Amino acid sequence: MEMSKSSSNNGELEKEVVVRMGNKRGGVGSFESLVRLLAMALTLSAAVILGVDKQTKIVSIKILDTLPPVNLPATAKWHYLSAFTYFVVVNAIACSYAAVSLVLLLANRGGKSGGGGGLGLVIVVVDMMMVALLFSSNGAAAAIGLVGYEGNSHVQWKKVCNVFGKFCDQGAAALVISLLGAITFLLLVMLAIKRLH
């Protein structure tokens, strides 16, 4: 009788350990899904905020000293600058990838944590590519934004953010949100590395 009690207690203990391990794996998967959803929302927001960024102002241009200044409308749009175009395209790609990878991970939840062997490896590699793309697009947009904000006296580029303030503010907000999206993708890579250990 003592033997059967002991073996039944061991069986219950093993079931409890298996249930705890299963719950722990589910927790990591749901946390990863939340982080991936956050990355998708941040990159979508950054792409939309800069993608709709446009401002038109009336600018006075003096052609000759003897003539009065001519008032002309000038428009600032995100697609006039290749760095901003790169920024919007990369954020749109990262958002689309986050949505697809989230669907793939949720569909493959029954496999190992991370979406199964081959799929999990592909997702981690593409996550790292998204980190690189997002940080490079943020750097490009920040560099051109700094020139717009400060100007460059060495090459006689005038600052434009004193004229197009709303355009610059909206671009800066998109840049901060995209930077948070890049950090979120970096967190996904760190979660994958932690899972490997």
SERODO-313406 format. One record per atom (N, C-alpha, C, O, CB): residue in one letter; x, z, y. Coordinates in steps of 0.001 Angstrom, whole numbers, plus 500000, padded with zeros to 6 digits. Glycine has a CB too. Example, Ala and Ser with C-alpha at 12.3 -4.5 7.8 and 13.67 -1.06 7.14 Angstrom:
A513190507800494310A512300507800495500A513200507800496700A514236508465496681A511308509046495527S512850507080497750S513670507140498940S512900507870500030S513409508039501138S514084505725499402
REM end
This chain:
M500819500000498804M500000500000500000M500864500000501261M500564499277502211M499068501204499997E501927500798501281E502787500845502445E503427499485502681E503596499053503822E503859501922502280M503781498812501582M504418497509501679M503483496497502341M503925495730503196M504840497017500291S502207496478501969S501267495510502532S500987495817504011S500800494900504811S499949495514501726K500960497119504371K500768497482505779K501936496987506622K501749496441507709K500611499008505931S503135497187506104S504330496780506832S504378495266507007S504715494775508085S505583497264506107S504041494523505947S504094493066506056S502976492553506958S503160491542507636S503996492417504663S501803493229506986S500742492779507887S501126493047509337S500802492254510221S499409493476507549N501837494193509597N502316494472510949N503356493439511384N503363493002512534N502911495887511025N504230493054510459N505227492026510776N504552490690511074N504984489969511974N506227491867509614G503516490356510345G502784489101510576G502131489097511946G502153488090512654G501719488887509491E501538490254512322E500919490339513655E501976490250514756E501750489629515794E500121491653513798L503147490883514516L504224490836515491L504723489405515677L504970488972516802L505374491749515060E504870488672514573E505309487272514664E504294486431515426E504678485586516235E505531486683513260K502991486650515177K501964485904515899K502028486209517386K501872485316518218K500570486232515351E502261487495517722E502327487886519120E503517487228519816E503405486778520956E502416489407519241V504671487175519114V505855486535519685V505595485047519910V505972484511520951V507080486735518765V504952484364518942V504649482946519071V503690482709520236V503860481752520991V504051482401517764V502684483572520388V501718483431521485V502417483628522825V502161482884523772V500555484447521330R503306484635522914R504026484870524165R504920483688524514R504985483282525674R504860486147524069M505607483134523526M506475481984523780M505648480784524220M506057480043525114M507298481635522525G504508480591523611G503631479482523986G503120479639525406G503052478665526156G502456479380523020N502759480863525781N502284481108527144N503401480911528158N503171480394529251N501710482522527265K504625481329527790K505747481163528691K506007479686528944K506247479288530084K506995481839528125R505964478861527886R506182477437528036R505069476824528881R505348475960529712R506260476756526663G503843477234528698G502726476727529491G502868477101530946G502486476335531830G501412477248528953G503426478297531206G503628478721532584G504635477854533299G504437477488534458G504071480156532630V505738477514532601V506739476648533197V506139475280533473V506364474704534537V507969476526532286G505373474755532515G504756473440532686G503786473410533848G503758472445534612G504044473030531423S502982474466533989S502019474483535092S502726474684536428S502288474136537439S500975475588534878F503812475459536453F504587475627537680F505235474299538070F505244473921539241F505664476727537504E505772473602537079E506379472293537340E505331471306537855E505611470498538741E507048471742536061S504135471378537298S503057470495537766S502688470798539212S502435469886539999S501818470637536869L502658472079539557L502368472468540944L503456471991541899L503160471504542990L502217473988541049V504709472131541490V505821471696542332V505782470178542498V506024469664543589V507178472143541728R505478469465541419R505382468003541477R504221467580542385R504341466607543130R505195467412540054L503107468303542326L501964468029543193L502333468285544663L501925467535545549L500751468900542779L503101469343544911L503569469642546258L504499468539546771L504408468136547930L504287470998546285A505397468050545899A506300466958546282A505506465711546638A505833465012547598A507293466647545144M504465465433545865M503628464274546131M502930464417547487M502899463467548270M502592464091545007A502379465583547763A501669465811549028A502617465723550227A502258465151551257A500978467184549007L503813466281550103L504761466274551214L505256464866551525L505315464466552688L505943467180550900T505613464111550479T506116462762550731T505009461833551229T505262460948552046T506747462189549463L503789462032550743L502663461244551250L502430461550552732L502234460641553538L501380461534550429S502452462831553076S502254463236554477S503328462640555381S503024462139556463S502261464769554601A504588462694554937A505678462164555754A505524460659555959A505722460161557067A507034462474555104A505172459933554893A505004458479555006A503852458128555940A503962457204556746A504762457859553624V502748458864555832V501579458569556668V501850458939558130V501509458177559035V500338459329556147I502457460100558360I502710460547559736I503592459550560480I503304459208561627I503370461937559738L504669459080559838L505514458106560529L504898456707560478L505097455907561391L506918458086559910G504151456412559411G503542455091559274G502487454778560317G502258453609560628G502939454963557930V501843455794560862V500839455572561908V501398455864563309V500670455824564301V499609456447561647D502703456157563366D503335456531564632D503475455305565537D504135454330565178D504720457177564380K502853455365566701K502883454271567670K502535454854569038K501636455688569155K501888453114567270Q503246454415570060Q502940454870571417Q503235453741572397Q504276453089572312Q503759456147571781T502321453518573315T502489452505574362T502539453202575717T501701454051576021T501333451449574321K503521452838576519K503680453411577864K503931452272578851K504423451208578473K504856454458577905I503594452502580095I503916451564581170I505295451941581713I505514453070582154I502820451589582310V506216450984581675V507595451228582089V507894450372583318V507568449185583353V508598450914580930S508512450981584318S508918450245585528S510299449640585324S511254450334584975S508916451177586774I510385448321585551I511664447625585410I512016447002586753I511209446289587350I511605446537584282K513213447275587215K513675446722588490K514577445531588172K515650445681587588K514439447808589356I514114444341588572I514858443123588276I515940442887589336I517106442668589008I513902441911588201L515545442935590585L516483442799591707L516266443966592663L515174444527592764L516295441427592446D517348444310593363D517241445433594302D516288445125595449D515675446033596012D518614445789594857T516163443855595794T515315443487596927T513838443380596549T512975443386597427T515785442174597511L513542443281595257L512146443155594801L511608444512594348L512373445367593901L512039442124593643P510315444706594461P509738445964593947P509778445967592414P509821444905591795P508265446151594453P509763447155591803P509812447226590333P508551446616589715P507466446653590296P509974448693589868V508734446057588520V507631445447587773V507211446433586684V508044446932585928V508048444051587154N505916446704586616N505396447604585583N504968446792584370N504104445920584465N504206448444586123L505579447086583234L505274446377581987L504926447382580892L505504448468580846L506472445489581548P503989447033580012P503715447915578882P504820447787577826P505239446681577488P502335447590578262A505274448905577324A506273448933576248A505704449763575104A505113450821575324A507651449524576749T505889449274573885T505341449952572711T506466450359571768T507383449579571512T504327449047571980A506392451571571259A507309452055570233A506539452145568920A505506452811568843A507930453445570626K507048451468567884K506432451504566555K507512451795565529K508683451469565726K505702450162566227W507104452411564438W508061452802563414W508751451595562792W509922451700562427W507370453613562338H508091450471562655H508700449338561945H509623448512562842H510167447505562391H507613448441561372Y509811448918564103Y510794448265564957Y512216448702564601Y513183448049564993Y510501448571566426L512344449792563868L513654450324563488L513785450313561966L512931450852561262L513851451766564045S514853449700561460S515012449577560010S515170450939559332S514765451098558180S516215448701559691A515750451924560023A515900453265559432A514533453902559200A514316454559558182A516762454174560344F513613453706560144F512267454254559968F511494453498558893F510703454097558164F511501454211561288T511712452193558789T511083451420557713T511561451927556357T510761452125555442T511396449909557866Y512872452135556235Y513455452678555009Y512852454044554691Y512528454335553539Y514987452788555141F512705454870555710F512138456211555553F510714456138554992F510393456835554029F512141456957556904V509862455302555585V508463455197555141V508393454659553721V507627455169552903V507653454287556091V509194453621553414V509171453018552071V509643454025551020V509027454145549961V510059451748552029V510717454739551300V511242455720550328V510232456840550101V510031457256548960V512590456312550819N509599457331551148N508608458395550969N507394457898550196N506815458647549408N508171458946552325A507001456640550412A505888456067549648A506263455917548176A505441456180547297A505478454702550232I507498455495547901I507971455382546513I508006456756545856I507556456910544721I509377454728546462A508537457757546561A508630459109546003A507244459679545725A507040460344544710A509397460035546960C506298459424546613C504924459900546410C504300459234545187C503684459903544357C504063459624547663S504461457921545078S503909457194543928S504535457675542630S503841457887541635S504130455685544087Y505861457847542647Y506544458331541445Y506071459735541070Y505860460019539891Y508066458327541656A505902460616542059A505436461980541770A504062461948541115A503798462725540197A505389462824543061A503184461061541575A501848460953540982A501921460449539546A501265460994538659A500966460020541820V502721459405539315V502841458833537959V503478459842537011V503008460018535887V503677457526537983S504552460508537459S505220461471536579S504322462670536285S504374463226535188S506535461944537208L503507463068537243L502563464168537012L501550463782535950L501249464576535058L501841464553538316V501027462581536037V500063462105535028V500728462033533662V500137462458532669V499492460715535417L501958461497533591L502670461392532312L502940462769531704L502775462963530500L503991460639532501L503351463714532535L503635465059532028L502359465756531547L502367466441530524L504314465903533115L501271465578532288L500015466201531865L499479465548530593L498913466232529740L498968466109532985A499650464241530458A499193463546529248A500036463908528042A499553463865526911A499222462038529457N501298464268528270N502219464560527176N502478466054527050N503534466464526568N503533463821527380R501526466865527478R501696468317527505R501874468909526108R502518469947525962R500507468963528183G501324468278525097G501432468803523737G502845468767523205G503175469498522271G500539468035522817G503715467897523806G505105467797523366G505903468974523862G505358470009524244G505735466497523848K507224468792523847K508109469839524344K507899470035525832K507365469155526507K509576469500524051S508312471179526346S508196471399527786S509074470393528496S510241470216528146S508589472854528176G508506469731529499G509222468691530193G508756467328529762G509235466326530293G510694468829529970G507822467247528802G507246465974528465G507876465269527298G507789464044527221G507304465118529607G508520465987526368G509074465319525210G510488464852525486G510899464745526641G508201464150524803G511240464570524415G512658464240524509G512980463102525449G513551463324526517G513170463908523175G512619461865525066G512975460696525858G512299460672527211G512941460391528224G512631459453525111L511022460962527238L510268460946528495L510796462011529455L510943461755530650L508765461169528227G511079463197528933G511599464279529774G512929463906530418G513162464215531586G511764465551528953L513806463240529656L515101462821530183L514933461762531267L515600461817532300L515989462285529056V514048460804531035V513798459758532032V513255460371533323V513665459990534419V512806458705531480I512336461320533184I511741461955534368I512791462735535154I512788462706536385I510588462890533956V513682463427534461V514732464186535156V515685463238535890V516082463510537023V515522465067534151V516051462128535244V516956461167535886V516301460558537124V516946460425538164V517359460052534893V515018460187537017V514333459598538179V514104460663539260V514124460338540447V512975458964537750D513888461922538874D513800463004539861D515089463070540686D515046463219541907D513535464367539159M516243462955540000M517526462985540712M517659461774541633M518199461890542734M518701463024539712M517173460622541194M517203459438542053M516335459645543292M516706459223544388M516731458198541275M515183460291543122M514305460567544267M514979461512545257M514834461352546469M512971461169543790V515713462494544743V516449463411545628V517445462610546465V517524462789547680V517188464519544802A518207461722545810A519208460926546526A518550460002547555A519010459913548694A520040460098545533L517485459322547158L516801458409548075L516210459146549273L516347458704550414L515701457655547341L515552460272549005L514917461015550099L515953461569551083L515769461477552296L514070462162549534F517040462142550558F518052462669551473F518722461549552261F519047461740553433F519105463466550700S518938460374551642S519558459271552383S518608458727553449S519046458407554553S519973458142551420S517316458619553138S516367458122554143S516188459137555268S516016458763556428S515004457809553492N516229460414554923N516140461447555966N517362461391556883N517241461555558097N516015462853555330G518534461161556299G519747461046557103G519701459843558033G520097459935559195G520963460952556203A519217458716557523A519123457509558344A518130457716559484A518413457370560631A518706456299557483A516969458279559166A515958458505560205A516426459543561221A516147459410562413A514637458956559572A517132460567560764A517640461588561688A518700461002562615A518752461346563796A518222462783560908A519546460117562084A520591459510562910A519989458652564014A520397458758565171A521533458666562046I519031457810563675I518423456953564694I517557457783565644I517447457465566828I517577455839564032G516946458845565122G516163459737565975G517039460463566987G516631460679568128G515410460747565126L518233460836566570L519164461513567479L519614460578568594L519764460999569741L520384462035566709V519829459299568253V520185458321569280V519019458152570256V519229458034571463V520562456957568637G517796458141569736G516635458036570609G516461459256571500G515986459147572631G515393457831569787Y516845460409570991Y516686461657571736Y517802461858572760Y517548462247573900Y516650462835570775E519041461590572341E520205461850573198E520734460602573893E521329460698574966E521310462466572383G520521459414573285G521167458208573786G522621458177573330G523072459073572616G521079458137575327N523351457148573740N524772457062573424N525470456410574609N525368455200574813N525021456255572098S526177457217575386S526793456727576621S527945455765576341S528255454929577190S527293457898577457H528583455856575183H529723454995574862H529311453532574727H530068452633575092H530387455464573574V528121453299574207V527646451918574038V526502451591574987V525842450561574847V527198451685572598Q526273452474575950Q525239452290576983Q523816452207576405Q522980451463576917Q525534451026577779W523549452969575347W522181453053574811W521488454210575519W521945455352575470W522174453255573236K520402453899576162K519648454921576889K518763455698575920K518305455166574909K518793454281578011K518533456959576248K517590457728575435K516169457252575725K515846456850576842K517727459255575715V515331457307574692V513956456827574845V512922457926574617V511741457735574905V513699455685573884C513351459055574111C512382460121573831C511833460754575104C510797461419575062C513023461192572968N512515460557576244N511954461052577500N510770460190577944N509931460641578723N513033461078578596V510701458924577439V509581458036577746V508523458103576651V507331458229576932V510072456592577921F508974458018575399F508059458010574251F508089459374573550F508495459479572393F508439456875573251G507661460395574258G507717461764573728G506857461983572510G507304462607571547G507310462728574779K505613461479572523K504709461665571380K505261460963570139K505200461500569033K503294461129571712F505794459771570330F506384459010569222F507533459788568583F507622459884567359F506883457635569715C508404460337569414C509559461096568910C509142462399568232C509702462774567202C510523461402570052D508156463089568813D507684464336568213D507064464093566838D507291464856565899D506665465014569134Q506281463023566732Q505653462699565453Q506712462295564418Q506603462642563242Q504617461566565633G507733461561564866G508831461196563968G509597462416563485G509984462489562319G509782460236564662A509819463377564381A510525464608564004A509708465412562990A510268465977562051A510818465470565255A508385465465563178A507528466182562230A507582465518560854A507653466205559836A506070466232562744A507549464184560820A507636463459559550A508969463731558868A509033463863557646A507455461946559774L510029463815559657L511358464074559103L511434465458558468L511993465607557381L512422463939560193V510885466463559124V510901467826558569V510082467884557274V510505468510556302V510345468846559603I508929467243557260I508079467254556062I508758466525554920I508690466965553772I506713466614556356S509415465410555223S510129464672554182S511309465468553641S511614465408552450S510613463332554721L511966466208554515L513071467068554073L512559468131553103L513217468430552106L513763467738555289L511401468697553387L510787469659552456L510449468979551129L510598469583550067L509508470283553078G509995467727551185G509717466967549961G510978466741549147G510952466848547921G509077465625550301A512091466428549818A513370466237549120A513822467534548455A514328467520547333A514454465738550101I513638468652549151I514004469955548579I513109470272547382I513560470884546414I513893471076549648T511850469859547446T510935470079546321T511379469286545100T511347469803543983T509499469690546708F511796468030545301F512325467245544177F513618467866543648F513865467844542443F512575465779544609L514443468418544536L515654469110544100L515298470324543250L515985470613542270L516500469536545312L514239471034543609L513762472169542819L513332471711541422L513573472410540438L512589472872543537L512695470534541335L512309470002540020L513535469734539154L513512469997537952L511489468709540182V514604469215539752V515841468977539005V516438470305538552V516916470422537424V516861468191539865M516409471310539435M516942472627539062M516129473259537936M516690473924537066M516958473560540280L514811473058537946L513971473555536856L514354472889535528L514390473542534486L512480473304537170A514638471587535581A515043470869534362A516379471382533841A516559471526532632A515134469358534632I517325471663534754I518621472195534335I518448473585533722I519075473907532713I519600472252535532K517605474394534329K517331475736533779K516722475639532395K517040476431531509K516392476524534707R515837474655532213R515194474468530918R516216474097529851R516077474498528695R514113473393531009L517242473335530227L518276472941529267L519103474130528797L519595474147527669L519189471896529883H519251475119529664H520026476309529285H519087477344528742H519521478431528360H520825476877530483
REM end
